[in-house]
């Protein structure tokens, strides 16, 4: 990825030099850098707000309630795991946090779930079906409320940043169901 960015920057400088527009390139670089800093500072407050909301949700038990509600359906998706399994609890917490758009809060639960599943894995050199399924649905990233994206759009001073909620819900639902569909098909062929 670094090479791609370096390549794009070099091409920009070469084209600007050939067309005698280096002043425009430098001016736009400085404006973009300033805008990036402004958005970053605006994100500090917005992300602080959302992290506060997630802490309230954690302490009030809202995330635990949501994760308990989705635990039963998860048993159908992860038939290898038992109901009182630590991995299943962490998967439920991970999916709950992701659904609320709090990917930073979801990551530790996802790592812990993978560690729990690896402990029960008989062949440590190969991922289990449950591990592959979890990776696929976690990568699809189902979200009900895309909090981080709303925060970025709000920091960029978009008129109505919440207008992306419905399209995001549709797209992430399709991605989630597609990932689940394909991983279940592939696990039949690669046991």
N, C-alpha and C positions, 0 to 999 in steps of 0.2 A: 504494500500500500504506500509506503514511503517513496518508493521508486516512481509510482504513478504521480504523486504530488510533485515530486522534484521534476519529473518530465513535463508536467503541465506548467509549472512555474518557468522552466527554461524556455519552453515554446512561447509562452507569453512575452518573455523578455526579448526573445529573438524576433518575434513578429512586431513588437513595439519598436525595436531598434530599426528594423527594415522599413517600417512605415513612418518613422520619425514621430512616434507617439509615446515616448518613454515618460514624458511629464504626466500624461493621463494615467498610465499604469501606476506610477508612484503615488499620484494623488488618490486613486481608487484603493490602493493598498493601505494607505494611511486612514482613509475613511472607513474601510472595512475593519481594520484593527480597532479603531475607536468604537465602532458599533458593536463589535464582539465583546469589548470590555463593558460597555453599557448593558448589554443583554446579560452578561455574567453577573454583574452587580444586581440587576433586577431579579435574576433567578435566585439569588441568596435569600431574599425575603420570601419569595413564593415557595421555594423548596422548604424553607424553615416552617412556613405555615403548614404545608402538606405533611412534613415529618411530624409536626405537632399533632395533626389530626390522626396520623397512624399510631402515634403513641397513646393518644386518648382511646382509639379503637382497640389497641392491644390491652390497655389497662382496664377498660370497661368490659372486656371479654367479647366484643363484637367480632373480632377476627376468629376467636375460638368458636363462637356460635356458628359463624359462616363455614368454618372448616369442618365442624361436626355435621352440618347439613350436607356437605358434599362428600363426606367420608363413605357413606353407603354406596353412592354411584361409583366412587373410585374403586370399590371392591370388584366391580364388573370390568373396569378398565385394567386393573392390576390383580388378576386372579391368583398370582403367585404369593401375594402378600396376605397376611392374616389381619383381622379387624383391629386387634390391639397392637399391631406392629408400629414401632417408632418411625419406620420409613413412611408408612401410610399417613401418620400424623404430620410429619414434616412435608410430605407431598401436598396434603390438604392445606397446610399453612402457606406453602409456596404458591399454590394456585390461587388461594384467597388474596394474598398480597398482590400478585400479578393482576388479578381481576380488578383490583382497586387502583391499578396503575402505579403501584409503589414497588417498582422493580428493585430498587436498592434494598428494600426491606425483605424482598422475596429471595434474594441471592443466598443469604446464610441458610435459610430453610432448604433450598435446593441442594446446596453442598452437603448439608447434614443428611438429607434423604439419600443422596448417592452414597455417602459413607455407610449409612445403615444398610442399604441394599448390598453394598460390596462385602460387608461383614458376613452376610448370609449366602453370598455367592460361593458355590463349590469350586468353580473354575475361575480363579482370580485373574487369569489372562484374557478372559472373554466377558463381555457385558451380557447380563441377563436380559430376557425379554422385557421385564419391568423397567430396567435401567434404560433400555432403548425407547420404550414407550414414554417414559418420563422425559427423556431428552427431547423427543419429537414434540410432545405437547408443550413443553416448556419453551422450546425454540419458537413454536407458533405464537406463543404469547397472547393468550386470550385476555382481553381487557374490557371491563364494563365502563370504567372511568379512566381515560388516559391522562392521569394527573400530571405527569411530567411533560407531556406534549402540550397540554393546556397551559402549563406554567411557561414553557418556552414561547408559545404564541402570545401569551399575555405580556411577557417581557419584551417581545418584539412589537408591542402596541397594536396587535390585531384588533379589529373592531369587536368581533364576537368569537373569542377563542373556543367557547363551548360548543360551537356548531359542528365540531368534528366528532362529537360523542356518538351520534347515530352511525355515520359512515365507519368509524372505528369499530363499533360493536359488530356491524355487519362483516367487515373484512376480517377481524380477528376471530369471529365465529366460524367463518368459512375456512380460515387457516387452521384453526384448532381441529375442526371436524375432518379436514383433509389430512392433516398429520396423523390423527388417530386412525382414520380409514387405511392409509397406506402402511402405517407401522403394523397394524393388525394383519394386513395381507402379507407383508414381508416376513413377519415372524412365523407364519405357517411354512414358508419355504426355507428359512434359515434357522433351524433348531439346533 
